[in-house]
Amino acid sequence: MCGIVGYVGKRTAQDVLLNGLKRLEYRGYDSAGIATLDDEDNPHLARSVGKISDLEQVISEKPHTGHMGIGHTRWATHGGVTVSNAHPHNVGNIFLVHNGIIENYKELKAKLSNYDFRSDTDTEVLAALIDSNYKGDVSLKDAVAKSLKDVRGTYGIAVFSPKEPGTIVAARLGSPLIIGLGHDETIIASDASALLGYTREAIYLNDGELAVCNSNGSEVFNLNLKHLNSHPEEIEGNLEQIQKGGYDHFLLKEIMEQATTLPNTLSGRIDVENGKMHLGGPNLTAEEMRNIHHVVIVGCGTAYYAGLLASYYMEQLIPDVTTEVVIASEYRYRSFHLPKDSVALIVSQSGETADTLACLREIKKRGVKTLGIVNVVGSTIAREVNGGTYVHAGPEISVASTKAFTAQVVTMLMFAGMIAEYHGGNPDLIHSFTRELSILPAEIEKTLNDHRSEIEQLAKKYASFDDALYLGRDTAYPIALEGALKLKEISYIHAEGYASGELKHGPIALIDDRFFEVFTILDNWLFDKSIGGLHEVRARGGKVIVLTNSTADIEADDIVRINSNVKLLAPILINTLQQLFAYYVAVERGNDVDQPRNLAKSVTVE
Ligand code: M6R
C-alpha cells in the first residue's frame, strides 16, 4: 500500500526520493509527494495525484536542491484522492509522511481546534499533534515520542522540521520501516527495494521504536526515550531483480522466471536419491515433529489458495494429521480453538499483510507454535513467527502474485514431506513427490515455452467476455480459485472459481453467452467425474477451455494439453498457464497489468 522514503546525506535528495518512490510504485498508490529542505534550510513541498511521472512533472517546473527530505506514495484510506490529501503533510514546523491508520484521529483533532486543517486525513492530525508538542526547547525526537504515546492505531512515519536541519525522525508501530546505513548518507524506507544500490546494511525498526537519523547513521530509542542497541543486518536482493529484464511487464517476467527462482526454493531442501525433504527454518526436534497432529494454514488471497493446494498434498503425505486452511481476515475474529499439538503455517509473500499478521499474534497468544512461509526477508511476519522458512522466490513486484504462489505451495509440500517421515508416511509417495519436485523447474520452463503463444491466442479469443467460471476438483479446485482470482484482478473480467462437483448446486445456472469456462481436468482417479462435469457445462452451451495433462479424447471448444513428466504436481504447471492466460487477457484489454486498479501489493491495513 503506501510507501515511505526518507533521505539525508550528500546526494540531491529529490533524486533519491523520486528513485525510491518509483521502486515502491508496485505496492499500489494513487498520489505521491516529496518534501525537502534546501541548503538554506527552506522547506519545499511538491505533491500530485496520479503516477510518480505526474509528480516529476510538477517538480520539473521548480526542482528541489537540498540534501534531505521525505517522500511518499499514498493509497487513499481517509479522504479522497486529492493533492491536499497527499503526503507529505505540513503543519507548522512539521513535515510528515505516514503509512497506517491513526484510529483516534477524530478525538485528537477535536483537541487540536487551534489548527486549521486543510485535508481530510488522519495523517495531518498527527502532524498537528507533533507540532503542538514541538515548542520551546523540546527536540523533534521528544515531540514525536510524546505525540505517539497519545496515538491509537498503526504507523510508520518519517518527520523533519526546518528547525532541525539534517535530522529525520522515523518511528513504527505495525507498519514496516527500514533504515539504510550508507557512507555519509542514511535512507529510510518502508520496503528494502528502495535501498538497493545505495547500501546493503540496514536496521529493521521494531514496533514501538523511534530512530533519529542523520547523514552519519541512526540512533534508536523506545517511546520513553531509552536508548536501544540496534543491530544492522544485511539486505537481500539486487537491482537486477527489481528491474523488468527485457520483459514488457514485471508480471510476465515473474511468470517466466519461475523456472529459475524455484531452484532457490528447493536448494538444499530435497534429497532425490533418498527420497527425503528437509527444511531447516522450522527448527523442530524429532519429538516435536512426531507430536504434530493438527496443521492450520493461514493466508489471504493467493497465499490462502496456495495453502489450500498444499493441504491436499498434506492430506496425502501425513494422513494422520488434520489439516485446516483459513482466510486470515475471518479467522482473526473467530473464537477459534487450536489443540496444543498444532502448528500454524503463516503464509505471506510480503510478510506484512495486516490480517495475516493479526492471526499470527492471536495464534501465538494461544500458545501454538507458528511457522512462517514468507517471501520477503526481514518482514514483520518473518520476524514475529517462532520459526519458519523463506520461500526464496525473489522480489515479486507485480501486484498479482505468481511466482510466490508456486514457491509457497512447494515449501509447504516440503514441510509436509519432512513431517511425513516422523508419522510413518508412505516412503514411495514421499519419494515420488521428491522426484517430481526435483524436475519441476525444468517442467515449468518447458510448459511455459511450449504453450506461450497458444495461450496468447486463446487470450485474444476470450478477452471480450464479461464473465468466466473456473472449474476443477481435488487438487484442480484450488487452482480454479487461483485462476479466477488472477483473471479478475488484472483483466477486470468477473471470474469465479468453483469445485466442479458443486456445479449442480448453483453455478450451472449461470452458464450463458456472457460466460466462458476454464476447466482443469487432471489425469487422475477423478478423471471420469471431471469429464462428467465438463459434459454438464457443454450440454448447456458453455464455451469451455480445457487445461489438461491427459491424452484422452476430450471435447471442448479449446484444449491446452501439457505433456509432462510430473503428475502429482501437474496443478502447479497448469496454474502457470492460467497466470499467462490472465496476463495476455489483461494486455489485450489494455489494462495496467502490473498495477491493477484499486489494488495494492501489500495490504497493510484491514
Ligand atoms: O503478501 P501476501 O501474500 O500476504 O498477500 C496476500 C494477498 O493480498 C495477495 O495474495 C493478493 O491476493 C494478490 N493480489 C493476489 O494476486
Residues whose N, C-alpha, C, O or C-beta is under 5 A from the ligand:
A	BS01	M6R	C300 G301 T302 A303 V347 S348 Q349 S350 G351 T353 V399 A400 S401 K601 V603
